[in-house]
């Protein structure tokens, strides 16, 4: 995308397009399931803090990460193999800013609606399975937080989850709007939704998570105070 901006060249070869589709699907599915694993991590940290180091051992973390990337590779292979088997004999203009599933299906002249149904069902499964697992984790987290008697303890527990919940809300909200809304033919809405989960979320994640770090907060506070002090001089 950056090369196209600089060179003002908005064309891509078919193999490049399929590579982009595979990588987009791979990392999108990975992100979805990684948010689920993070929700489980917070569930263990809040509901079973004394057993956290035992339950979330290095071996368990490696297994969870491997499972996340395996799901990403599986889903991306299914999506890419189906799209690459379509024929594009008409217009070759993709009304999108990258090679995504729906924009490519819209310009395909050979569509197998049975297989397409299964492809979209896989998309729906990845979304709702992750959302359901996150919902269950936070239901137990909320129940555990409500049992905390001190207001300070409840505040710290909610603070632990707030950044993750913010990322989950924007990520899944934009994906559901993109893939699971009724077909309207409005490509502008699809472009706006895709910008959120491909650009805005990755840009916000470092800010959302790092600004909660005490060392980062202290460094920013010193930087701001130093700048104000310099101005006053």
Secondary structure, 3 states (H helix, E strand, C coil): CHHHHHHCCCCCCHHHHHHHHHHHHHHHHHHHHHHHHHHHHHHHHHHCHHHHHHHCCHHHHHHHHHHHHHHHHHHHHHHHHHHHCCCCCCCCCCCCCCCCHHHHHHHCCCCCHHHHHHHHHHHHHHHHHHHHHHHHHHHHHHHHHHCCCCHHHHHHHHHHHHHHHHHHHHHHHHHHHHHCCCCCCCHHHHHHHHHHHHHHHHHHHHHHHHCCCHHHHHHHHHHHHHHHHHHHC
